[in-house]
Amino acid sequence: MELIIAIFIGLLYACGVYLLLRRSIVKLILGVFVLSNATNLIIFLSGGIQRSGISFIGEQAEKASLESMTDPLPQALVLTAIVISLGISAYILALKYKYFEKTGTHDLDQLSKTDQK
């Protein structure tokens, strides 16, 4: 299962880098979104995949073993990263709106043509 998720993360990174290298501002923004999701998955995968693992020990500490516990730190980091990526997404979309309003184009190749007007 972890191998399949690792391959999927690699595909997401490849798609994200491909989108970042395109000459459209919209594709660049989508590439940033895909890369942030791939990074969230790799952080989540670093905690390990276990079924029915507990994240914390309550009152029954003597019954819980350390092998059955899952690490809650990657889950907390992913939640934090999701909130941060949501804020960055809103900021990037606002910049894209202003960029289109000023230049009238989404294509970065046509940006040099707008300077000549």
Helices and strands as residue ranges (DSSP letters): H 2-20, H 25-46, G 66-68, H 72-103, H 111-115
